[in-house]
Amino acid sequence: MLELLTFVLLAQEQISIHAPYVTTPCAVVTAMLKLAQVKPDDVVYDLGSGDGRIVIAAAREFGARGAGVEVNPERVRQARENARRAGVAGRVRFLQQDLFDADIREATVVTLYLLEDLNLRLKPKLLRELKPGTRIVSHSFSMGSWKPAKEVAVDGTRLYLWVAPASPL
């Protein structure tokens, strides 16, 4: 299901974000979390979290805590309800926020299913805010010249893993 969403956020100025909403298949969600080697002491942030399935799976299947960042209020409502139904509402939270404004410093794992141009725009924030060793997993889209530590194929989909360096690239 591909649905092009356009949101205008009002603050000091108007910001328009165009991002496709495409759900991640369950097998790919699990593969992303395994690629990141998610453990119970991890804090998983999903930027552009949609219905919350990645953060919910991290809590339910791996015992992690997590946060989803999503600009669409209906998706945030849906994610909160999905977390409640999955019995993990106490381990996860969903923020209605622009992913470029989100405070991601507590993350030990970041997951992405964004277009490559958004990944590239997000890269400086990731390098600036994430602690060394934080794992970043992207579904389908790379980050240009930043070579992944690992790349795998799952059900015809490419997954990329990077590890935040001790100093910016």
C-alpha positions as CSV (number, residue, x, y, z in Angstrom):
1,M,0.0,0.0,0.0
2,L,1.6,3.3,-1.1
3,E,0.0,6.5,0.1
4,L,1.8,9.8,-0.5
5,L,1.3,11.9,2.6
6,T,1.9,15.7,2.7
7,F,2.0,17.5,6.0
8,V,2.5,21.1,6.8
9,L,3.8,21.8,10.3
10,L,3.2,25.2,11.7
11,A,5.8,26.8,14.0
12,Q,7.8,29.9,13.2
13,E,7.6,28.8,9.5
14,Q,5.9,26.2,7.4
15,I,7.7,23.0,6.7
16,S,6.4,20.6,4.1
17,I,7.4,16.9,4.3
18,H,6.6,14.5,1.5
19,A,7.1,10.9,2.5
20,P,5.5,7.7,1.2
21,Y,3.8,5.5,3.8
22,V,4.6,1.9,3.0
23,T,4.3,-0.8,5.7
24,T,7.3,-3.0,6.4
25,P,6.5,-6.8,6.1
26,C,6.8,-8.7,9.4
27,A,9.7,-10.8,8.1
28,V,11.6,-7.7,7.2
29,V,10.9,-6.1,10.6
30,T,12.3,-9.1,12.4
31,A,15.3,-9.2,10.0
32,M,16.0,-5.5,10.7
33,L,16.0,-6.0,14.4
34,K,18.2,-9.1,14.2
35,L,20.6,-7.3,11.9
36,A,20.9,-4.6,14.6
37,Q,21.4,-7.4,17.2
38,V,18.7,-5.8,19.4
39,K,18.9,-6.9,23.0
40,P,16.7,-6.1,26.1
41,D,18.9,-3.2,27.2
42,D,18.5,-1.4,23.8
43,V,16.5,1.6,23.1
44,V,15.1,1.4,19.5
45,Y,14.0,4.6,17.7
46,D,12.1,4.2,14.5
47,L,12.1,7.5,12.5
48,G,9.0,7.6,10.4
49,S,7.4,4.9,12.5
50,G,4.0,4.7,10.8
51,D,1.8,2.1,12.6
52,G,4.6,1.4,15.1
53,R,5.3,-2.2,14.1
54,I,9.1,-2.0,14.3
55,V,9.2,-0.4,17.8
56,I,6.4,-2.8,19.0
57,A,8.3,-5.9,17.6
58,A,11.5,-4.7,19.3
59,A,9.7,-4.6,22.7
60,R,7.6,-7.8,22.2
61,E,10.2,-10.0,20.5
62,F,13.5,-8.7,21.9
63,G,12.5,-7.1,25.2
64,A,13.9,-3.7,24.2
65,R,12.4,-0.3,24.9
66,G,11.6,2.1,22.1
67,A,10.2,5.2,20.6
68,G,8.5,5.9,17.3
69,V,8.7,9.3,15.7
70,E,5.9,10.0,13.2
71,V,4.5,13.3,11.9
72,N,1.0,11.9,11.0
73,P,-1.3,12.1,14.0
74,E,-3.5,9.3,12.8
75,R,-0.5,6.9,12.5
76,V,0.6,7.9,16.0
77,R,-2.9,7.1,17.4
78,Q,-2.8,3.8,15.5
79,A,0.7,2.9,16.8
80,R,-0.3,3.7,20.4
81,E,-3.4,1.4,20.0
82,N,-1.3,-1.3,18.4
83,A,1.2,-1.1,21.3
84,R,-1.6,-1.4,23.8
85,R,-3.1,-4.4,22.0
86,A,0.4,-6.0,21.9
87,G,0.9,-5.5,25.6
88,V,4.0,-3.4,25.3
89,A,2.5,0.1,25.8
90,G,4.7,0.5,29.0
91,R,7.9,-0.2,27.1
92,V,7.3,2.0,24.0
93,R,6.2,5.6,23.2
94,F,5.1,7.3,20.0
95,L,5.9,11.0,19.4
96,Q,4.0,13.1,16.9
97,Q,7.0,15.0,15.7
98,D,9.1,15.9,12.7
99,L,12.0,13.4,12.7
100,F,14.5,16.1,12.1
101,D,13.4,17.8,15.4
102,A,13.3,14.6,17.4
103,D,15.8,14.1,20.3
104,I,17.4,10.7,19.4
105,R,20.4,10.8,21.8
106,E,19.1,8.0,24.0
107,A,18.8,5.6,21.0
108,T,21.1,2.6,20.8
109,V,19.4,1.4,17.6
110,V,17.8,3.6,14.9
111,T,15.6,2.1,12.2
112,L,14.6,3.8,9.0
113,Y,12.4,3.2,6.0
114,L,12.8,6.5,4.3
115,L,13.8,7.4,0.8
116,E,17.5,7.8,0.1
117,D,17.3,11.6,-0.2
118,L,15.7,11.7,3.3
119,N,18.4,9.3,4.6
120,L,21.1,11.7,3.2
121,R,19.4,14.7,4.8
122,L,19.2,12.8,8.1
123,K,22.8,11.5,8.1
124,P,24.4,14.7,9.7
125,K,21.8,14.5,12.5
126,L,22.6,10.8,13.1
127,L,26.3,11.4,13.1
128,R,26.0,14.4,15.4
129,E,23.5,13.0,18.0
130,L,24.1,9.3,18.2
131,K,26.6,7.8,20.6
132,P,29.5,5.8,19.1
133,G,28.4,2.2,18.5
134,T,24.7,3.0,17.9
135,R,23.4,0.7,15.2
136,I,21.4,2.2,12.3
137,V,19.4,-0.1,10.0
138,S,17.7,1.1,6.8
139,H,15.1,-0.8,4.9
140,S,15.8,-0.5,1.1
141,F,17.7,2.8,1.0
142,S,21.4,3.5,1.5
143,M,23.1,6.7,2.6
144,G,25.2,7.5,-0.5
145,S,28.9,7.4,0.1
146,W,28.6,6.2,3.7
147,K,29.3,2.5,3.2
148,P,27.3,0.1,5.4
149,A,29.1,-2.2,7.9
150,K,26.8,-4.9,6.6
151,E,24.2,-5.3,3.8
152,V,21.8,-8.3,3.5
153,A,18.8,-9.3,1.3
154,V,15.6,-10.4,2.9
155,D,12.6,-11.4,0.8
156,G,14.0,-9.4,-2.1
157,T,14.6,-6.3,0.0
158,R,18.0,-4.8,0.8
159,L,18.8,-4.0,4.5
160,Y,21.7,-1.8,5.4
161,L,23.5,-1.6,8.8
162,W,25.8,1.2,9.9
163,V,27.5,1.8,13.2
164,A,27.8,5.3,14.5
165,P,31.5,6.2,14.5
166,A,33.5,7.6,17.4
167,S,34.0,10.8,15.3
168,P,32.0,12.2,12.4
169,L,32.9,10.9,8.9
